[in-house]
Amino acid sequence: MKVKVLSRNPDDYVRETKLDIQRVPRNYDPTLHPFEVNREYCRALNATKLERVFAKPFLASLDGHRDGVNCMAKHTRSLSTLLSGACDGEVRVWDLTKRECVRTLQAHEGFVRGMVVRFCGTSFFTAGDDKTIKQWKMEAPGYGEEEEPINTILGKTVFTGLDHHQKDNVLATCGQQVDIWDEQRSSPIRSFTWGVDSFSSVRFNPVETELLASCASDRSIVLYDMRESAPLKKVIMTMRSNTLCWNPMEAYYFTCANEDYNLYTYDMRYLRQPVTVHMDHVSAVLDVDYSPTGKDFVSASFDKTIRIFPKDAGHSKEVYHTKRMQHVICVKWSSDSKYVLSGSDEMNIRLWKANAAEKLGMLAPRERAAVNYSQKLKEKFQHHPQIRRIAHHRHLPKNIYHETKELRTMKEARRRKERNVRKHSKPGSVPVVSEKEKHVVTVLK
């Protein structure tokens, strides 16, 4: 005689230890879960609200400089080391984990105009108003030793910018012309000029290492190849660019910070118009730096704010400001893509989170899973009006809010005037000029 019995495997429903989560059998048939989307929407809304509640990006302030911070440099091998140069010629080396200054040296008379760490990380270079480039050892001198540069190069004119090649012993400086230097030689191995009286910054391409670009005072951006004897081409814009930064992941793209409150991302193969115009600042943009992922960049402005832009978006996704922070002169994105550093007029360097609502430190596996889940929910429902409104809202200082409003009114008035002129002119005589084309005057080769 057969006896039928119910048999269940205890492994399917019994916890191994009391610390485990109870195992719950789930049936994923959508007909059994009619309110799934409503529930997920509610969770996404709560996650978005909590993200704005916990968005506290400011981490620390590194004070010690006795004058405005004019330039900064990241260490190429160490995440926790930062170098900063001030307007009084002082250079400081900071330990970011301890958030303190570990070394101070009087490098130049007058401003420190440029700083860069050598690709091997053993030394760094500084350029100053005293027409010198100095090379310094990265480790501090021993007890009783003098703080002396390893090498000093004396130039004919004041240097305004400095950068180092990614692989070779080659430096690029700019001032009245763009010079390429060998570290061991006291005169430049190559000089580039193109009818310009001065340059404000020069940058090597991190991917195509022989290419470099510079911003000139005649409102142009000039591209060079070190293997050529003359510059490649230049694009002249309606207003002057202060500095530029290459995208570390896409060799042909660079973003320049302009005096007309905007940033422009160009494809160097096609300079007739920028790929994207990034607007939001209400004063001149002074510095820009890409994240190591190449997906975002951070900009520093004279309007006392820092903004983070996605590389292909016209508007910023984050804006950072504090009551005490004055005009932001320089900005850097840390090599682990987690932090942003800004140096400003009132002698402070500030450390910010790149993702404002991110929780720092170790996350438990369940915590990480919850974060990932809420992130996916926010992405799924990001276009719903309520969620979009909460996610996009940023508090702005009163003066910036009013200036933004005023700029919007002025832009709208200009558009209206253009429309009226077009309406009352002969068809085709007043062409429609796109926002991208407005800012480029010409491209010279």
C-alpha positions as CSV (number, residue, x, y, z in Angstrom):
1,M,0.0,0.0,0.0
2,K,1.4,3.4,-1.0
3,V,1.2,6.2,1.5
4,K,1.5,9.7,0.0
5,V,3.2,12.2,2.3
6,L,4.0,15.9,1.9
7,S,7.8,16.3,2.0
8,R,9.5,19.7,2.0
9,N,13.2,20.4,2.1
10,P,13.9,22.6,5.2
11,D,16.8,24.3,3.3
12,D,14.2,26.2,1.3
13,Y,12.6,28.0,4.1
14,V,14.8,27.6,7.3
15,R,17.4,30.2,8.2
16,E,20.9,28.8,8.7
17,T,21.5,31.2,11.6
18,K,19.3,33.7,13.4
19,L,21.2,36.5,11.8
20,D,20.1,35.6,8.3
21,I,17.0,37.2,6.7
22,Q,13.9,35.0,6.6
23,R,13.5,33.2,3.3
24,V,10.3,34.2,1.6
25,P,9.0,32.3,-1.4
26,R,8.0,34.8,-4.1
27,N,5.9,34.4,-7.2
28,Y,6.8,37.0,-9.8
29,D,3.7,36.6,-11.9
30,P,2.6,40.3,-12.6
31,T,-1.1,39.4,-12.3
32,L,-0.6,38.7,-8.6
33,H,1.0,42.1,-8.1
34,P,-1.4,44.7,-9.5
35,F,0.1,47.7,-7.5
36,E,3.7,47.1,-8.2
37,V,4.3,50.2,-10.2
38,N,2.4,52.4,-7.7
39,R,4.5,51.0,-4.9
40,E,7.8,51.5,-6.8
41,Y,6.8,55.1,-7.7
42,C,6.2,55.8,-4.0
43,R,9.6,54.3,-3.1
44,A,11.3,56.4,-5.9
45,L,9.6,59.6,-4.6
46,N,10.8,58.8,-1.0
47,A,14.3,58.0,-2.2
48,T,14.5,61.3,-4.2
49,K,13.3,63.3,-1.1
50,L,15.8,61.5,1.1
51,E,18.6,62.2,-1.3
52,R,17.9,65.9,-1.1
53,V,17.7,65.7,2.7
54,F,21.1,64.0,2.9
55,A,22.8,66.1,0.3
56,K,25.6,67.7,2.3
57,P,28.5,68.0,0.0
58,F,30.9,70.2,2.0
59,L,33.5,68.1,3.9
60,A,36.4,70.2,5.1
61,S,38.2,73.5,4.7
62,L,42.0,73.6,4.5
63,D,43.2,76.9,5.7
64,G,46.8,78.1,6.2
65,H,47.6,80.2,3.1
66,R,48.1,83.9,3.8
67,D,46.9,85.0,0.3
68,G,44.4,83.9,-2.3
69,V,44.9,80.3,-3.7
70,N,45.9,80.8,-7.4
71,C,46.6,77.2,-8.6
72,M,46.5,73.6,-7.4
73,A,48.0,70.3,-8.6
74,K,47.0,66.7,-8.0
75,H,49.7,64.1,-7.2
76,T,50.0,61.6,-10.0
77,R,50.6,58.6,-7.8
78,S,49.0,59.5,-4.4
79,L,45.3,60.1,-3.8
80,S,45.9,61.9,-0.5
81,T,48.4,64.5,-1.6
82,L,47.5,67.9,-3.0
83,L,49.7,70.8,-3.8
84,S,48.6,74.5,-3.8
85,G,50.2,77.7,-4.8
86,A,49.2,81.2,-3.6
87,C,49.4,84.7,-4.8
88,D,52.3,85.5,-2.4
89,G,54.6,82.9,-4.0
90,E,54.0,80.3,-1.2
91,V,53.5,76.6,-2.1
92,R,51.9,74.2,0.4
93,V,51.7,70.4,0.3
94,W,48.5,68.9,1.9
95,D,47.7,65.5,3.3
96,L,44.0,65.2,2.6
97,T,43.4,62.2,4.9
98,K,44.6,64.1,7.9
99,R,43.4,67.4,6.3
100,E,46.5,69.3,7.3
101,C,49.5,71.0,5.7
102,V,52.6,68.8,5.8
103,R,55.1,71.1,4.0
104,T,55.4,74.8,3.2
105,L,57.9,76.5,0.9
106,Q,58.4,80.0,-0.4
107,A,58.8,79.1,-4.1
108,H,58.6,82.5,-5.9
109,E,58.5,86.2,-5.7
110,G,54.9,87.3,-6.6
111,F,52.2,84.9,-7.8
112,V,52.6,81.2,-8.3
113,R,51.2,81.0,-11.9
114,G,51.3,77.3,-12.5
115,M,52.0,74.0,-10.8
116,V,52.3,70.4,-12.1
117,V,53.5,67.1,-10.7
118,R,55.8,65.0,-12.8
119,F,54.2,61.8,-14.2
120,C,56.4,59.6,-12.0
121,G,55.4,61.6,-8.8
122,T,59.0,62.1,-7.5
123,S,59.1,65.9,-8.1
124,F,56.9,68.8,-9.1
125,F,57.4,72.0,-11.1
126,T,56.2,75.6,-10.3
127,A,56.2,78.7,-12.4
128,G,56.0,82.2,-11.0
129,D,55.9,85.9,-11.7
130,D,59.6,86.1,-11.2
131,K,60.1,84.5,-14.7
132,T,61.4,81.2,-13.3
133,I,60.4,77.5,-13.5
134,K,61.6,75.6,-10.5
135,Q,61.7,71.8,-9.9
136,W,61.2,70.6,-6.4
137,K,61.6,67.2,-4.7
138,M,58.3,65.7,-3.6
139,E,59.6,64.5,-0.2
140,A,60.4,67.1,2.3
141,P,64.1,67.9,3.1
142,G,65.6,66.1,6.1
143,Y,66.3,67.6,9.4
144,G,68.7,70.6,9.1
145,E,68.6,70.6,5.2
146,E,67.8,73.7,3.3
147,E,64.6,73.8,1.1
148,E,66.3,74.2,-2.3
149,P,64.9,73.5,-5.8
150,I,66.6,70.7,-7.8
151,N,66.6,72.8,-10.9
152,T,65.8,76.4,-11.9
153,I,65.1,77.6,-15.4
154,L,65.1,81.3,-16.0
155,G,62.8,82.5,-18.8
156,K,62.8,85.8,-20.7
157,T,59.1,86.7,-19.8
158,V,56.5,86.0,-17.1
159,F,55.0,82.5,-17.3
160,T,51.2,82.3,-17.0
161,G,50.7,78.5,-17.3
162,L,52.5,75.2,-17.0
163,D,51.9,71.6,-17.9
164,H,54.0,68.4,-18.1
165,H,54.0,65.6,-20.7
166,Q,52.3,62.3,-19.6
167,K,55.3,60.2,-20.5
168,D,58.4,62.2,-21.5
169,N,60.7,64.7,-19.7
170,V,59.0,67.6,-21.5
171,L,57.3,70.7,-20.1
172,A,55.0,73.2,-21.8
173,T,54.8,76.8,-20.6
174,C,52.8,79.8,-21.9
175,G,53.3,83.5,-21.5
176,Q,54.0,85.7,-24.5
177,Q,54.3,82.5,-26.5
178,V,54.0,78.7,-26.0
179,D,57.3,77.1,-25.2
180,I,58.2,73.4,-25.1
181,W,61.1,72.7,-22.7
182,D,63.3,69.7,-22.0
183,E,63.8,69.3,-18.2
184,Q,67.6,69.3,-18.5
185,R,67.9,72.3,-20.8
186,S,67.8,76.0,-19.9
187,S,66.3,77.2,-23.3
188,P,63.1,76.0,-24.9
189,I,63.5,73.2,-27.6
190,R,60.5,74.7,-29.5
191,S,58.4,77.8,-29.5
192,F,55.0,78.4,-31.0
193,T,53.5,81.8,-31.8
194,W,50.6,82.8,-34.0
195,G,50.3,86.6,-33.9
196,V,49.1,86.7,-30.3
197,D,50.6,88.9,-27.5
198,S,49.9,86.5,-24.6
199,F,48.5,83.1,-23.5
200,S,46.6,82.3,-20.3
201,S,46.9,78.5,-20.1
202,V,48.3,75.5,-21.8
203,R,47.3,71.8,-21.5
204,F,48.7,68.5,-22.8
205,N,46.2,66.0,-24.1
206,P,46.2,63.0,-21.6
207,V,45.4,60.4,-24.4
208,E,47.1,61.7,-27.5
209,T,50.1,62.9,-25.5
210,E,51.8,64.8,-28.3
211,L,48.9,67.2,-28.7
212,L,48.4,70.3,-26.6
213,A,46.1,73.3,-26.6
214,S,46.3,76.9,-25.2
215,C,44.0,79.8,-24.6
216,A,45.1,83.1,-26.0
217,S,44.3,86.8,-25.2
218,D,42.9,87.4,-28.8
219,R,39.9,85.3,-27.8
220,S,41.3,82.2,-29.5
221,I,42.0,78.6,-28.6
222,V,45.1,77.3,-30.4
223,L,45.9,73.6,-31.0
224,Y,49.5,72.3,-31.4
225,D,51.2,69.0,-32.3
226,M,54.7,68.7,-30.7
227,R,55.9,66.8,-33.8
228,E,55.0,69.8,-36.1
229,S,57.0,73.1,-36.4
230,A,53.9,75.3,-36.5
231,P,50.5,75.3,-34.7
232,L,47.7,73.2,-36.2
233,K,44.7,75.4,-36.1
234,K,42.8,77.9,-33.9
235,V,39.2,78.8,-33.3
236,I,38.4,82.5,-32.5
237,M,35.4,83.0,-30.2
238,T,33.4,86.1,-29.4
239,M,34.9,86.4,-25.9
240,R,38.1,85.2,-24.3
241,S,38.6,81.7,-22.8
242,N,40.4,81.6,-19.4
243,T,41.4,77.9,-19.4
244,L,40.6,74.6,-20.9
245,C,40.7,70.9,-20.0
246,W,40.9,67.8,-22.2
247,N,38.5,64.9,-21.6
248,P,40.6,62.0,-20.2
249,M,38.5,59.4,-21.9
250,E,37.7,60.9,-25.3
251,A,40.9,62.1,-27.0
252,Y,39.4,64.7,-29.3
253,Y,37.2,66.5,-26.9
254,F,38.1,69.5,-24.7
255,T,36.0,72.0,-22.6
256,C,37.0,75.6,-22.3
257,A,35.9,78.1,-19.6
258,N,34.9,81.4,-21.1
259,E,34.4,85.0,-20.0
260,D,30.8,85.0,-21.3
261,Y,29.6,82.9,-18.3
262,N,29.5,79.7,-20.4
263,L,31.6,76.6,-21.0
264,Y,32.1,75.1,-24.5
265,T,32.9,71.5,-25.3
266,Y,34.6,71.2,-28.7
267,D,35.6,68.3,-30.9
268,M,39.1,69.3,-32.1
269,R,38.4,67.7,-35.6
270,Y,35.4,70.1,-36.1
271,L,35.9,73.5,-34.6
272,R,33.2,75.4,-36.6
273,Q,30.8,75.1,-33.6
274,P,31.0,73.6,-30.1
275,V,29.5,70.2,-29.5
276,T,27.7,71.5,-26.4
277,V,27.3,74.9,-24.8
278,H,27.1,74.6,-21.0
279,M,25.2,77.5,-19.4
280,D,24.3,78.3,-15.7
281,H,27.0,80.5,-14.3
282,V,26.2,84.2,-13.8
283,S,29.8,85.4,-14.0
284,A,33.1,84.6,-15.8
285,V,34.2,81.0,-15.5
286,L,37.7,80.8,-14.3
287,D,38.7,77.1,-14.2
288,V,37.5,73.7,-15.3
289,D,38.6,70.1,-14.6
290,Y,37.3,66.7,-15.8
291,S,36.5,63.7,-13.6
292,P,38.7,60.7,-14.3
293,T,35.7,58.9,-15.8
294,G,35.3,61.6,-18.4
295,K,31.5,61.7,-17.9
296,D,31.4,65.0,-15.8
297,F,33.4,68.1,-15.2
298,V,33.5,70.7,-12.5
299,S,33.8,74.5,-13.1
300,A,34.8,77.3,-10.9
301,S,33.4,80.8,-11.4
302,F,33.8,84.4,-10.3
303,D,30.2,84.2,-9.1
304,K,31.5,82.4,-6.0
305,T,30.0,79.0,-6.9
306,I,31.2,75.6,-8.2
307,R,29.1,73.7,-10.7
308,I,29.2,70.1,-11.8
309,F,28.1,69.5,-15.4
310,P,27.5,66.2,-17.3
311,K,29.7,66.4,-20.3
312,D,26.8,66.3,-22.8
313,A,24.3,68.4,-20.9
314,G,23.7,72.1,-21.3
315,H,22.9,72.7,-17.6
316,S,24.6,71.8,-14.4
317,K,23.4,69.0,-12.2
318,E,25.0,70.3,-9.0
319,V,25.9,73.8,-7.6
320,Y,28.1,74.2,-4.5
321,H,28.4,77.4,-2.5
322,T,29.0,78.6,1.1
323,K,28.5,82.0,2.7
324,R,32.2,82.5,3.2
325,M,33.5,81.3,-0.1
326,Q,34.6,84.2,-2.4
327,H,35.6,84.1,-6.1
328,V,36.7,80.5,-6.9
329,I,39.9,80.7,-8.8
330,C,40.9,77.1,-9.3
331,V,39.2,73.7,-9.0
332,K,40.4,70.0,-9.2
333,W,38.5,66.7,-9.4
334,S,40.3,64.0,-7.3
335,S,41.8,61.0,-9.1
336,D,39.4,58.5,-7.4
337,S,36.4,60.5,-8.8
338,K,34.9,60.9,-5.3
339,Y,35.9,64.4,-4.3
340,V,36.2,68.0,-5.7
341,L,38.7,70.5,-4.4
342,S,38.3,74.3,-4.8
343,G,40.7,77.1,-4.1
344,S,39.3,80.6,-3.6
345,D,40.1,84.2,-3.1
346,E,39.7,84.2,0.7
347,M,42.8,81.9,1.2
348,N,40.9,78.6,1.7
349,I,40.9,75.3,-0.1
350,R,37.6,73.4,0.3
351,L,37.0,69.7,0.0
352,W,33.6,68.6,-1.4
353,K,31.9,65.4,-2.3
354,A,31.5,64.8,-6.0
355,N,28.2,63.1,-5.3
356,A,26.5,65.3,-2.7
357,A,24.2,62.7,-1.1
358,E,26.8,59.8,-1.2
359,K,27.5,58.2,2.2
360,L,31.2,58.0,2.8
361,G,33.0,55.1,4.4
362,M,32.3,51.4,4.2
363,L,28.8,50.2,3.3
364,A,27.4,46.9,4.6
365,P,26.2,44.6,1.7
366,R,22.5,45.2,2.6
367,E,23.1,49.0,2.7
368,R,24.8,48.9,-0.7
369,A,22.0,46.9,-2.2
370,A,19.4,49.4,-0.8
371,V,21.4,52.3,-2.3
372,N,21.6,50.6,-5.7
373,Y,17.9,49.7,-5.6
374,S,16.8,53.3,-4.8
375,Q,19.2,54.6,-7.5
376,K,17.6,52.3,-10.1
377,L,14.1,53.4,-9.0
378,K,15.1,57.1,-9.3
379,E,16.4,56.4,-12.8
380,K,13.2,54.6,-13.8
381,F,10.9,57.4,-12.6
382,Q,13.2,60.3,-13.3
383,H,10.9,62.0,-15.9
384,H,7.8,62.0,-13.6
385,P,7.0,65.7,-12.9
386,Q,7.0,65.4,-9.1
387,I,10.2,63.4,-8.9
388,R,11.9,65.6,-11.5
389,R,11.0,68.8,-9.7
390,I,12.4,67.5,-6.4
391,A,15.6,66.1,-7.9
392,H,16.4,69.2,-9.9
393,H,15.7,71.8,-7.2
394,R,18.8,73.5,-5.8
395,H,18.9,76.3,-3.3
396,L,20.9,79.3,-4.6
397,P,22.2,82.4,-2.9
398,K,19.8,85.3,-3.3
399,N,22.1,87.4,-5.6
400,I,22.8,84.5,-7.9
401,Y,19.1,83.6,-8.1
402,H,18.2,87.2,-9.1
403,E,21.1,87.5,-11.6
404,T,20.0,84.2,-13.2
405,K,16.5,85.6,-13.5
406,E,17.8,88.9,-15.0
407,L,20.0,87.0,-17.6
408,R,17.0,84.9,-18.6
409,T,14.9,88.1,-19.1
410,M,17.7,89.7,-21.2
411,K,18.1,86.6,-23.3
412,E,14.4,86.4,-23.9
413,A,14.3,90.1,-24.9
414,R,17.1,89.5,-27.4
415,R,15.3,86.5,-28.9
416,R,12.1,88.5,-29.2
417,K,13.9,91.3,-31.0
418,E,15.5,88.9,-33.4
419,R,12.1,87.3,-34.1
420,N,10.6,90.7,-34.8
421,V,13.5,91.8,-37.1
422,R,13.1,88.5,-39.0
423,K,9.3,88.9,-39.2
424,H,9.6,92.4,-40.8
425,S,12.5,91.6,-43.2
426,K,12.7,90.1,-46.6
427,P,12.4,86.2,-46.3
428,G,15.8,84.7,-45.9
429,S,17.7,88.0,-45.4
430,V,18.0,87.4,-41.6
431,P,19.0,83.8,-41.1
432,V,18.4,81.8,-37.9
433,V,21.7,81.4,-36.1
434,S,21.8,78.6,-33.5
435,E,23.1,79.1,-30.0
436,K,26.2,77.0,-30.8
437,E,27.2,79.0,-33.9
438,K,26.7,82.4,-32.2
439,H,29.9,82.2,-30.2
440,V,32.4,81.2,-32.9
441,V,33.8,84.0,-35.0
442,T,36.1,81.9,-37.3
443,V,38.5,78.9,-37.6
444,L,42.0,79.5,-38.9
445,K,44.3,76.7,-40.1
